[in-house]
Amino acid sequence: MSYFKLEEYPGISDEAKGYIEGTHDRAMWLHYLLETAQKLGTDVEALTDDAIFRNGKAATSDWNCSNAGDFARTMAGSKIGKEAFNASIIEANDEHAVLHFKYCPLVAAWEKEGLDKDRIADLCRHACKGDQGRASNFPIELKFPKQLAKGDEYCELDITTVNR
């Protein structure tokens, strides 16, 4: 997999660099926590289905989104978010939205640690449960047709408004 290196991204703000460094730290504790949970025989799926999903749900409890476009603009609309994930809003309307993230601080940290591609893809799958939690507060469906962790050029977040 190939990701741009932070030092090769000269226009990034100090705030976004700080966010990325914090996310790198979060990536590593997620890896160590899940690795230890597996060693202890813990049901990692149940653990992440509950804990990571709930954390994501709590993170968007104050967002005011009524459709796919609102969610996309809120999720990728902040200056720090755009910089930290090299995010682009490809489409954002009431019914459908598409985001592209060309960098992922989580995946970058796991790669730097030397984790193999299967482990990185599995960790990403668990981390995405947080995004599913974020989406669960709103009448939307969130899918990830492309993921950096699976070798794609970017993460694609496909967001569709649904009736709930």
Contacts in CASP RR format, 6 or more apart in sequence:
PFRMAT RR
TARGET T0000
AUTHOR 0000-0000-0000
METHOD contacts of the structure
MODEL  1
MSYFKLEEYPGISDEAKGYIEGTHDRAMWLHYLLETAQKLGTDVEALTDD
AIFRNGKAATSDWNCSNAGDFARTMAGSKIGKEAFNASIIEANDEHAVLH
FKYCPLVAAWEKEGLDKDRIADLCRHACKGDQGRASNFPIELKFPKQLAK
GDEYCELDITTVNR
1 107 0 8 1.000
1 111 0 8 1.000
1 117 0 8 1.000
1 120 0 8 1.000
1 148 0 8 1.000
1 149 0 8 1.000
1 151 0 8 1.000
3 103 0 8 1.000
3 104 0 8 1.000
3 107 0 8 1.000
3 108 0 8 1.000
3 111 0 8 1.000
3 148 0 8 1.000
4 86 0 8 1.000
4 102 0 8 1.000
4 103 0 8 1.000
6 12 0 8 1.000
6 17 0 8 1.000
6 20 0 8 1.000
6 108 0 8 1.000
9 86 0 8 1.000
9 103 0 8 1.000
11 83 0 8 1.000
12 83 0 8 1.000
13 79 0 8 1.000
13 80 0 8 1.000
13 83 0 8 1.000
15 79 0 8 1.000
15 80 0 8 1.000
16 79 0 8 1.000
16 80 0 8 1.000
16 81 0 8 1.000
16 83 0 8 1.000
16 84 0 8 1.000
19 80 0 8 1.000
19 81 0 8 1.000
19 84 0 8 1.000
19 105 0 8 1.000
20 84 0 8 1.000
20 105 0 8 1.000
20 108 0 8 1.000
22 105 0 8 1.000
23 84 0 8 1.000
23 105 0 8 1.000
23 106 0 8 1.000
23 109 0 8 1.000
24 105 0 8 1.000
24 106 0 8 1.000
24 108 0 8 1.000
24 109 0 8 1.000
24 112 0 8 1.000
25 109 0 8 1.000
26 106 0 8 1.000
27 105 0 8 1.000
27 106 0 8 1.000
27 107 0 8 1.000
27 108 0 8 1.000
27 109 0 8 1.000
27 110 0 8 1.000
27 123 0 8 1.000
27 127 0 8 1.000
28 109 0 8 1.000
28 110 0 8 1.000
28 113 0 8 1.000
30 106 0 8 1.000
30 123 0 8 1.000
30 126 0 8 1.000
30 127 0 8 1.000
31 110 0 8 1.000
31 113 0 8 1.000
31 115 0 8 1.000
31 119 0 8 1.000
31 123 0 8 1.000
34 44 0 8 1.000
34 47 0 8 1.000
34 48 0 8 1.000
34 123 0 8 1.000
34 126 0 8 1.000
37 44 0 8 1.000
37 47 0 8 1.000
38 44 0 8 1.000
44 126 0 8 1.000
48 126 0 8 1.000
48 129 0 8 1.000
49 129 0 8 1.000
52 126 0 8 1.000
52 127 0 8 1.000
52 129 0 8 1.000
52 130 0 8 1.000
53 129 0 8 1.000
53 130 0 8 1.000
53 132 0 8 1.000
53 133 0 8 1.000
53 136 0 8 1.000
54 133 0 8 1.000
55 130 0 8 1.000
55 133 0 8 1.000
56 130 0 8 1.000
56 131 0 8 1.000
56 132 0 8 1.000
56 133 0 8 1.000
56 134 0 8 1.000
57 130 0 8 1.000
57 133 0 8 1.000
57 134 0 8 1.000
57 136 0 8 1.000
57 137 0 8 1.000
59 130 0 8 1.000
59 134 0 8 1.000
60 74 0 8 1.000
60 133 0 8 1.000
60 134 0 8 1.000
60 135 0 8 1.000
60 137 0 8 1.000
60 138 0 8 1.000
61 137 0 8 1.000
63 71 0 8 1.000
63 74 0 8 1.000
63 137 0 8 1.000
63 138 0 8 1.000
64 70 0 8 1.000
64 74 0 8 1.000
65 71 0 8 1.000
65 74 0 8 1.000
65 137 0 8 1.000
65 138 0 8 1.000
65 140 0 8 1.000
66 138 0 8 1.000
66 139 0 8 1.000
67 94 0 8 1.000
67 95 0 8 1.000
67 138 0 8 1.000
67 139 0 8 1.000
67 140 0 8 1.000
67 161 0 8 1.000
68 92 0 8 1.000
68 93 0 8 1.000
68 94 0 8 1.000
68 95 0 8 1.000
68 96 0 8 1.000
68 97 0 8 1.000
68 140 0 8 1.000
68 159 0 8 1.000
68 160 0 8 1.000
68 161 0 8 1.000
69 92 0 8 1.000
69 93 0 8 1.000
69 94 0 8 1.000
69 96 0 8 1.000
69 97 0 8 1.000
69 159 0 8 1.000
69 161 0 8 1.000
70 138 0 8 1.000
71 97 0 8 1.000
71 135 0 8 1.000
71 138 0 8 1.000
71 140 0 8 1.000
71 159 0 8 1.000
72 89 0 8 1.000
72 91 0 8 1.000
72 92 0 8 1.000
72 97 0 8 1.000
72 98 0 8 1.000
72 99 0 8 1.000
72 157 0 8 1.000
72 159 0 8 1.000
73 89 0 8 1.000
73 92 0 8 1.000
73 97 0 8 1.000
75 99 0 8 1.000
75 134 0 8 1.000
75 157 0 8 1.000
76 82 0 8 1.000
76 85 0 8 1.000
76 87 0 8 1.000
76 88 0 8 1.000
76 89 0 8 1.000
76 99 0 8 1.000
76 101 0 8 1.000
77 87 0 8 1.000
77 89 0 8 1.000
81 87 0 8 1.000
82 88 0 8 1.000
84 103 0 8 1.000
84 105 0 8 1.000
85 101 0 8 1.000
85 102 0 8 1.000
85 103 0 8 1.000
85 104 0 8 1.000
85 105 0 8 1.000
85 155 0 8 1.000
86 101 0 8 1.000
86 102 0 8 1.000
86 103 0 8 1.000
87 99 0 8 1.000
87 100 0 8 1.000
87 101 0 8 1.000
87 102 0 8 1.000
88 99 0 8 1.000
88 100 0 8 1.000
88 102 0 8 1.000
89 97 0 8 1.000
89 98 0 8 1.000
89 99 0 8 1.000
90 98 0 8 1.000
90 99 0 8 1.000
90 100 0 8 1.000
91 97 0 8 1.000
91 98 0 8 1.000
92 98 0 8 1.000
94 161 0 8 1.000
95 160 0 8 1.000
95 161 0 8 1.000
96 158 0 8 1.000
96 159 0 8 1.000
96 160 0 8 1.000
96 161 0 8 1.000
97 157 0 8 1.000
97 158 0 8 1.000
97 159 0 8 1.000
98 156 0 8 1.000
98 157 0 8 1.000
98 158 0 8 1.000
98 159 0 8 1.000
99 155 0 8 1.000
99 156 0 8 1.000
99 157 0 8 1.000
99 159 0 8 1.000
100 154 0 8 1.000
100 155 0 8 1.000
100 156 0 8 1.000
100 157 0 8 1.000
101 148 0 8 1.000
101 154 0 8 1.000
101 155 0 8 1.000
101 157 0 8 1.000
102 148 0 8 1.000
102 153 0 8 1.000
102 154 0 8 1.000
103 148 0 8 1.000
104 124 0 8 1.000
104 148 0 8 1.000
104 149 0 8 1.000
104 155 0 8 1.000
106 123 0 8 1.000
106 124 0 8 1.000
106 127 0 8 1.000
107 120 0 8 1.000
107 124 0 8 1.000
107 148 0 8 1.000
107 149 0 8 1.000
110 119 0 8 1.000
110 120 0 8 1.000
110 123 0 8 1.000
110 149 0 8 1.000
111 120 0 8 1.000
115 123 0 8 1.000
117 149 0 8 1.000
117 151 0 8 1.000
120 149 0 8 1.000
121 147 0 8 1.000
121 149 0 8 1.000
121 150 0 8 1.000
123 149 0 8 1.000
124 147 0 8 1.000
124 148 0 8 1.000
124 149 0 8 1.000
124 150 0 8 1.000
125 149 0 8 1.000
128 144 0 8 1.000
128 147 0 8 1.000
131 142 0 8 1.000
131 144 0 8 1.000
131 157 0 8 1.000
132 142 0 8 1.000
134 142 0 8 1.000
135 141 0 8 1.000
135 142 0 8 1.000
135 159 0 8 1.000
139 161 0 8 1.000
139 162 0 8 1.000
139 163 0 8 1.000
139 164 0 8 1.000
140 159 0 8 1.000
140 160 0 8 1.000
140 161 0 8 1.000
140 162 0 8 1.000
141 159 0 8 1.000
141 160 0 8 1.000
141 162 0 8 1.000
142 157 0 8 1.000
142 158 0 8 1.000
142 159 0 8 1.000
143 157 0 8 1.000
143 158 0 8 1.000
143 159 0 8 1.000
143 160 0 8 1.000
144 155 0 8 1.000
144 156 0 8 1.000
144 157 0 8 1.000
144 158 0 8 1.000
145 156 0 8 1.000
145 158 0 8 1.000
146 152 0 8 1.000
146 153 0 8 1.000
146 154 0 8 1.000
146 155 0 8 1.000
146 156 0 8 1.000
147 155 0 8 1.000
147 156 0 8 1.000
148 154 0 8 1.000
148 155 0 8 1.000
149 155 0 8 1.000
END
